[in-house]
Amino acid sequence: MSENKTFSTPLKNEYKTYSMELAGRTLKVDIGRVGKQANGCAFISYADTTLLCTATASDKPREGIDFFPLSVEYEEKMYAVGKIPGGFNKREGKASEHSVLTSRVIDRPMRPLFPKDYRNDVTLSNMVMAVDNQANPEVVAMLGSALATAISDIPFDGPIAGTQIGMINGELIVNPTLEQNKDSDLKLTVASTRDKVIMIEAGANEVPEDKMIEAIYLAHEVNGEIIKFFDKIVAECGKEKHSYESCAIPEELFAAIKEIVPPAEMEEAVFTDEKQVREENIAKITEKLEEAFAENEEWLAILGEAVYQYQKKTVRKMILKDHKRPDGREVRQIRPLAAEIDIIPRVHGSAMFTRGQTQICNVATLAPLSEAQRLDGLDEFETEKRYMHHYNFPAYSVGETKPSRGPGRREIGHGALAERALIPVLPSTEEFPYAIRTVSETFESNGSTSQASACASSLSLMAAGVPIKKHVAGISCGLVTGDTDDDYLVLTDIQGLEDFFGDMDFKVAGTHDGITAIQMDIKIHGLTKDIVCEAISRCKEAREYILTEVMEKCIPQPRPTVNEYAPKIIQTQIDPEKIGEVVGQRGKTINTIIERTGVKIDINDDGFVSICGTDQAMMDKALGYITTIVTDFERGQILTGTVVSIKEFGAFIEFAPGKEGMVHISNIAKERIKRVEDVLTLGDVVTVVCLGKDKMGRISFSIKDVPNA
């Protein structure tokens, strides 16, 4: 009798592996090994940093939208660095700010390369599975997303590549390690297509413009080698791109619109320096068109997008061909500027910076270092953040009505950009032992609020008495391009309309001496070197003007002291071996000092002590306690303390929490006494002199032998 058996054949998982050497480490990609149901998947590693990157798309376009619905996710798995997530849940929670910022860096160079009329949902997912401090996972995620999309059947004019550049002692480093990044004066990420730069993101320690350009094009050169590597993979593994339902506006609708609203009428409607007036003009034009097309439901459904496109073509044509900007400015002209400080009472520092219809109020708050933000991420070198810049963009700032739902990705990104711009000029913790938070409130917005935030933050910090090294200003340049690489116009200080309808938002912040931050967004397939160089030069020209003519005239240097409402800090250094005595068992000693004085006390492992409070007398008292605790008793030393215990043989005197000494009954008074209580009571404040060690090696004190007592 035969026995039935259940069995399976061995699984054959055939896949292809590709590798190249990149800046002394191996970049390796497995295609077809995992994620086979995604439209495209790359299992990618650089050194031992490993990510799973996928690209997926919906079968049909999303109805009722006029934008490309791209989502980029960057998931940090704590197991990647051998950690269990903190908190009660022990699972990874919502995306950290770092994850959001990384997603934005990937999104910006990828988005322009999808078809303009594509409305299918696309998700690029990047899961960090292992991190080696030799390779930054962010750049690996950018490479993985680009490759996964390029080999997929999703329409995409890629691939792109991304490279990071650092600089130590003036030497440029390709894809620096996490350790090198700690000492680097430059943290630059550049994404490129085969021929052009398509995205720039940088934080820099006042790097000169020419050095920055050198770094950008070193990264671009490396990107070219990576793209050649990717091209081979796409040729062997790439899928045929799928067809899709175009959402482009029919040409016959444009023709009908132009008959009703001639180009001259549209030019008159959009060319005004008042945003509200322009919106009213467009609303009237839209109303007229709705009446004209009342019987055509198909055209009515897409009329809003058609009017938007008509505005865009009108503005672009007038700027590029006639060098005429919507508000009448010259191409290099900055909108009217204003800077004020101390506009909010009682806060630690405040400032308002206005550029045309863009207005930012920034408020600075100072606190002890213990209030620095703790970071729970994959970077072992950054565990806390001492300077925090937060940016808010309420609906009323653009004349809209909607409830606040907290900061989105845009707000987080703008806040991080302004934060990055200010970090190089901040004082060290030894010079200024405070945690610092600045908040930029957008009162009004019509372009480049992030750079206005950098200006307002600089003013606010100086007003608060933070000894920043120098002012930081920011400005944004725009671009309108024609049919050839040589047909373009760079615009200084773009307003909202020029941002919406233009091809570039090139933001640069810095000091007189160099660049501190860059963020470049574009809507076209990359920039030539001439455009990049001109934009950086224009931003420097505008930055110098803002610094000299506006900000330095408002407040030329930091105030010598912090605001009266800000906490004050006293610093002292103690022997690290004495830290335990100050803290006491289970924190008893330090908590007693805090309870008695109302101050906050921070002690680091090196014995650096910061005492923070608003009452100078209480701060001095806390300092006295700590000094007493860490000072060894010596013969002849005079101390003042409080009687805390009385025994038959003498009294115990507390000089500081946890620091006591005993006065024998024979050393209390010059005459002989029978009882301690005849002279002392609990709570008495007395002055004593140290007699040194007695025969048993104990430190003893005397009241009667105090000189001049």
N, C-alpha and C positions, 0 to 999 in steps of 0.2 A: 504494500500500500504506500503510495507516494505521499509525502508530507508537503502541504502548501507553505510556501515561504514568501514573505514580503521583502523585497529588496529594491535597491536603486543602483543605477550606474554612476560611476564617479562623474562629478561635475567638471566639465572642461571650461575653465574661465580664460578664454584667450583674449589677450589685450596687448597693446603696444606701449613700450616705454621709450621715452626720448629724454636726452640730457644734453646740457651744455655747461661749460665753465663760465661763471659770471663773477667777476671781482674776487677770484680766489676761492670760490665755493661752487658746489654743484647745484644747478637748477635742474630738477628732474620732474617729468610729467608722465603719469599713467593715463592712457585713454582707453576706455572700454573695460576698465577693471571694476568700477563701481558706478552707481547712479545711472544705470542704463535706461531708465524710464524718463529721465529728464531730457529736454531737447538737446542739451549739451552738458558735458560734465568733464572736469579736469581734476584729477587727484594729484596735487602739485606740492613739491617740497623744495626748499632752498636751505642748504645745510640740513639740519634736522627739523626746521620749522615746516610744519605740514598742515595743509588746508584742503578741504573738500569744497570745490567751487562749482556751482551749477547754474544753468540758465534755462528758464522755462517760460513758455508763452501760451496764452489762451488761444483757442481755435478761432474765435470770432472777436471783432472789436467790441469794446464796451460802449453801450449806447448812451447818448446824451452828453458826451464830453467833447471838449475842444482842445485837448492836450494829450500828449503821449503818456500813458499810465505806467511809468517805470518805477519799480521798487528795488532798492539795493539794501541787502541785509548783511551785517557783519556780526557774527555770533562768537563771543569769547567764551570758550569752555574752560572752566577753572582746572579741569584735569590736565589741560595742556601744559600747566606749570606745576602739576603735582599738588594742587590745593583743593580743599573742600570749601565751597562757598560759605560765607559768614551768614549770620542771622539764624532764625528758627527754622526756616523752610529747608535750608541746605540744597536748594536748587538755584540755578542761574535765574535771576529775575529779569526785569525789563532791561533793555539795552542801556549801557552806561553812556555817559557823554562822549567818552573816547570812541565807543562803537559807532555812535551817531556821526561823529566827525569823520571817522574812517569811511563810513558808508557814503558820506557826501563827497569825499575825495575820489571815490570810485565812480560815483554817479556823474560827476561833472565832465570828465573826458569821454564817457561812454554815450551819454544822452545825445550829443549832436550827430552821432554816426548812425542812428536809426532813421528810417525814412520819415520825412516831415509829416506825411499823411497817414502814418501808422497809428492805429488806436487799440491794438490788441494789448492786453495786460502782459507785462514782462517782469519777471522777478529774477534778480541775480542774488544768489545766496552764497555766503562765504562762511564756512564753519572752521574755526581755528581749533585744530586737534592736538598740536604739539608746538611748543615754542622753544627754539634754541637761541640763546642770546647772541649767536653769530649772525642771525638774520631776522629782520623786522617783519612780523606777520602782515603788516599793512600793505607793504609793497608786494608781497606774495599774493595777497587777496586781489590786488589790482590786476596782476598778471593772470591769475586764475580766472577772474571774471571775464577778462578780455578774450582769453583762449577758449573758455567754455562757450561764449557767445559766437566766436568766429567759427568754431567747428559745428555749431548747431544749425538747424534749418531756419533760424530766426533771421529775417533780413537785417543786415548789419554791415556797414562799410568799414570793417576793421581788418586785421586786429590793431590794437594799440599796445604800447608797452609803457611801464612806469619804472623810474629809477630814483633813488634817494641819494643826495649828495650832502656830505658833512665837510667841516673845515676845522682843522686843528693846527694852530701856529701858522696859519696862512696856507696850508696844504689842503687841497681838495681831496676828499675820500669818497669813492663810489660805494654805495650801500654800506655805510658804517655799521659796526656792530652796536648792540645796545650799550655796551661799556663805552665805546667811543662817542656815542651820542651824548653821554654825560658831560664830556669836556668839549663838545663841538660848538663853534661859534655860528654854525649854520645848520639848519634842518630844512632841507629843500627837497620837495617832491616834484618831479616833472613827468608828465605823460606826453607821448608823441604818437603821431601816425607815421607812416613811412617817410614823409617829407617835412612835416611841420610839427611845431609844438602846439599841443591842444589844451594843456592844463598846467598851471604853476601854483604851488602852495609852499610858503616859506615862513619860517621864523628865523630871525638873524640878530646877531649882536652887532648892530650898526655896520653891516657889510657894505662897502662902497659899490656903487652901481656897476662899474666895470668888472669887478670881481663877481658880482651876482650874475651878470651876463655870461661870463666865462663858465660859471658853475652850471647855468641853465643849459648851455650848449655842450658841455661835457656829458650831462645826463642825456641830452638828445642823441648824442653820438652812440652812447651805450644802448639806448632804446632801439636804435636802428639795427644793432646786432641781434637783439632779442626778437625783433619782428621778423628778421630773416629766419631765425629758429622756428618761430611760430608758423611762418608761411609753409615750411616743410611739413609741419604737423597737419595744417589745414589741407594741404594738397593730398595727403594720404588718408586723412580721417574725416575731413569735412563733409557735411551733408549738403544736399542741394537746398537752396533757400526756398521756403514755401511762398506761394502766392498769397495775397491778402486783399481785403476789400479796402480800396482807397477812400479816404475821407477828405480828399481835396475839394475845394470849392469849384463848382463848374464855371468855366470861362464865360458861358452865356449869361450867368448871373452877374458876373463882374461887368459885362458889357451893358446889361440892363441898368445896373446901378449908376454907371457913368453917364448914361443918357439922362437920368433923373437928377443926379448930383455930379455936375462936371468937375474935373480936377481942380479948377480954380476955386470952386466953392469949398471943396474939401481942404485945400490949402489954407484958405481964410479961416476955416473952422479950427484947424489944429495948431496954427501958428500964433500962439499967445503965451505969455509968461505966467498966466494964471491957470493953474490946474483946474480949478472949479469952473472957470469960464469955458475952457476947452471941453470939459465933460458935458456942460450944458449945450454947447454947440453940437457935439456928437449925438446927444440925446434927441435934439430937434431933427437932425438928419435921419436918424434911425426911425423916428416917428413918421417922417415923410415917406420913407421907403416902405414901412409897414402898411401904410395906407395904399401905396401903389401896388403892393404885392398881396393885398388882402385875400385874393382868390387863389393864390398859389401856396398851399400849405407846405409843400416840399421846400420851397425857397424860404418861407418864413421860419422854418425850423433851423436853418443855418444862416439866417440873416446877420445875427450878431457876430459870428465869426467872419463873415464876408466884409462887414463894415470895419472890423478890426484889421483885416488884411488890406483893405483899401487905405486906411489910415497909415498902415505900415509902409506901403509902397509910396504913398505921398511924401511922408517924412523922409524916407531914405533917399528918394529922388532929389528933394530940395536940399538936403544936407550934402549929398555927394556931388551933385552937378552944379548947384548954385552956392554952395557953402553957406547956406542959410539955416540957422538953428531955430527950433520952435519958439524960443523966447527972445530971439533977435541977437543973441550974444555972438562974439567972434569965437572962432574955433578954440583959441587958447584962453578965453576969458572965464574966470571963476565967478559964480553967482555972488551977490552981496553977502558979506560975512559980518558976524558979530560974536563977541565972547564976553561973558559975565561970570562973576564968582559971587559966592555968599548969597544966593537967591533964596535958599531955604534956611530958616532959623533952627538953631539947636542941634542940627546934625553936625557930624565931625568935619565935613567938607562938602561943598556943592559948587556946581558950575553949569552954565548953559552955553552951548555952542550952536549957532544958527548959520546955515548956508542956504540962501534962498528960502524955499519952502520946506527945507529939512531942518528940524530942530530937536536937539537932544539935551535933556537935563540929566546930569550925572551926579550921584551922591556917593560919597566915600564914608566908610565906616571902619574904625580901628578896634582891634580886640587883642587880647593876649594870644601868644602862639598856640596855646592849647586849643584854640578855636579854629585852627587851620583845618581844611577839609581832608578827611582820610580817604584814600583811594584803595579800592579792592579790585585790582585788575591783574593783567598778565605781566605788567612791567615790574620786575623786582626792584628797580632802582627808584621808582616814583611811588612812594607810599602815602604821601600827603601833598597838599597844595596850599601854599601860604597866601598866594594872591589869587583872588577870584573876581572875575568880571562877569556880570550877568546883564543880559540885554532883554528888554521887553518891547513888544510891538503891538500895542492895543489897536483895536479896529478904528477908534475915533481918529487916529493919526492919519488915516487916509480917507476919512469921511464916511466910514462904513459902520453898520450896526450889526454886531454879533457878539455873543458872550465870550468871555475869556476861558480857554480850556488849558491854560498853562503853556509853557514854552514848547514850541515845535522844533523840528530839525533846523529850520531857518534861524530861529532865535538862538538856539544853542550854537550854531555855526558862527553867527555874527558876534555873539559874546566871546567865543573862543578866539576869533580873529583880533578883536580889540585887546583882549587879554595878552595874546602873543606879542602884540605890538609894544605893550608897556613893560613886559618882563625885563628886557635888557637894561632899562634905566632905573629899576627899583634898587633901593639900598639893601645891603645884606642884612641878615638877621642880627649880626653882631652890631651893625650900625643902627639898626632900627628894629627892635625885637617885637614887632607887631604882626598879627595876621591882618590882612587888608582885603576888604571887599568893596568893589565899586559896582554900582547899578546904573545902567543907562536906561532912562525912561524916554521912549520916543513920543514927543509931544506932537510932532508933525513930520510927515515923510513925503519926499518927492525925489528920491534917489540918494544912494550912498549913505545910508544911516550908519552903517558899520564904521565908516571912516570918520564921520562926525562923532561917533562914540569914542574913538581913539583920542580925538582932540578934546572932547569934554572930560574924559577920564584924566588926561594929563593936567588940565586946569584944576579939576576937583582935588587931585592928589596934592598939588602944590598948595592949594587953599587950605587943605587939612593939615599942612605942616609935615607931610611925608617928604623926606629929603631925596626926591628923585634926582638923577644926575642932570637931566635936561628935559626940555619939552619934546613930546612926540606928536606929530601931526600926520593926518592921512588924507588922501584924495583918490578919486577914481577917474580913469580915462575910458572913453568908449571908442567905438569903431563902426564905420559903415564901409562896406566893400562893394566893388562893382564886379564886372565879369572877369577881370584878370587880377593877378597878384599885385600888379603895380597900380591898380585903380582902387584907392582907398583913402579914407580921411580919418585921422585920429582926433577925437574931441576931448578937451580938458573939462573935468567936472561935469559928468553926465547927470542929467535929471532923469526922472522916472520914464518919461516918454522915450528918451534916447536909449535908455537901458532896454525897455520892452521891445522897441523896433530895431535896435542896433544889433551888432554882431559880437560885442565884447563888453565885459565889465572887468577892468584891470585895476585892482585896488592895491595901492602901495602906501605903507606907513613907515615913518622913520624920523630921524633927527637931522640936524644940519650935517652930521658926519656920516650918515649911512642909513641903510634900510633895516628895519626891524621886523617887518611882516609884509608878505605878498599873498594875494589870492586872485587868481585869474579865472574867470568863467567866460566861455565863448559859445556861440551857437552855430559856428561854421566848422569846417573840417581842418582847423589848424591855422596857425599864424606863421608868416615868414619872419626871418630874423630881423628884417628892417622894421616891421611893425612892432615886434617885441622891444627892440632898442628904442624906437621913438616913444613908445608908451612909457617906458621906464624913465626916459629923459624928461618927458612932459610932467610926469608925476613929481620928479625931483624939483623942477621949476616951480610948480604950484605949491609944493610942500614948503619950499624956502619962503615963498611969499606969505603963506598962512602963518608960519612960525614967527617971522620977523614983523610983519605988519599987523597981526591980530593977537596971537596968543601971548607973545612976549611983552606986548604993550598992555595986555590985561593983567598979567602977573608974571614978572620976569624971572622969579626964582621962588623956591619953596619958602613958606613962612618959617621963622626960626624955631617955633615951638608948635606943638599940636594944639588944636582947638580946646577951649576951656571945658567943653562938654565931653571931650575924648578922654579915655582912661590914660593915666600916666604910668610909666614903667620905670622901676629902679632895677638895675642889674648888678649882680655881684658874682664872683667866682669862688667856689669852695673846693676843698680837696674831695675828689670823687669818692674816696674811701669814707668820707663823712656823710655821704648822701643818706645812708641808712639811719643815721642819728637824727637828721632833719625830718625824715619821713616818719620814723618811729614804727613800732610794731603795728602792723595792719593799717598804717597811715594815721595812727592816733596823734602823733606829735604835730604833723603838718596840718591836719584837720583842726586841731585846737588853735593853732596860730591863725588859720583862716577864720574860724568862728569868732575869735577875739578881735580881729582887726577888720574883717570884711573885705580883705584883698583876695586876689587870685595869685597863685604861685605856680610857676613852671620850673622844673629842674630837669635838665637833660643828663645823659650819661657821662658827659664830660665835667659835670659839676657847675654848669652855667645856670644861674638862678635869675629868673625874672619875677619881679613883684609888681603886680598890676592893680591899680585902684584909682579912685578919684579924690580921696582924702589923704593929703600929703602926710599928716601927722600919723595916721594909721599905717601908711606905707613905711614910714620911718620906724615905727614900732615893730612891724613885722621884720624889717631888716635887722633891727637890734636883736630880736629873738634869734634869728638865724645866725647872726654873727656870734652871739653868746654860745649857742649850741655847738658850733664847730670850733670854738676856741678852747684850747686846753687850759685848765686852771694853773696859774703860776703864783709862787709866793710874792706877796705884796700887791697882787692885783685887786683893785677896788671894784665891787659890783653892787648893784641895787637889785633887790628882789622882794618877794612877798612871802610872808609867813603862811605856810600851808599846812603845817602839822606841829603840834606841841607834845613833847614827851617829858617824862620826869627828868631825863638827863640832858634835855636841850630842845632846840627848835630846828625844823627843816625849812629852808628858804628856797623858794623856786625863783630862779633867775630867768628862765624861759621854759616853755612847755617841754617836759622831759629832761630838764637840766636843773638839778637841785644840789644843795649842799647843806651840811649840818653845823650849827653853832652850839658848842657845848655850853651847859649852864654856867660854867665858870668863865666863859668868854662873852657873856651877854652884857654885864654891867661891871664898872670898876669896883664897886662895892660888892660884898658877898650877898647873894640872894638865896632864899630857901626854895622858892618856886619860880618856874619860868613865867607862869601866868601873872606874877606880880609886876612884870615889866612888859611882856609881849602878849598880844592877842592875835587870833587868826585874822588874816587879811592885812596886818600891819605891813607897810612898805619900809624896809630898812636898808641901810648901807653897811656892807661888810668888807673885810679885807681877808684875802686868802693867806693862811698861815703855812701853807705847804702840807707835806705829808706828816702824819703823826707816827708814833712808834710802830703802829700796825699797818702802816702804808696807806692810810686813808687820808683824803684831802679834808682839812678842817678850816673853819672860818671863824672870824671874831668880829663882834660889834664894838667891844670896848677899845680895841686897838686900832680902830680906823683913825688915820691921821687927822688932827684938828677936829675930832669929834666932840 
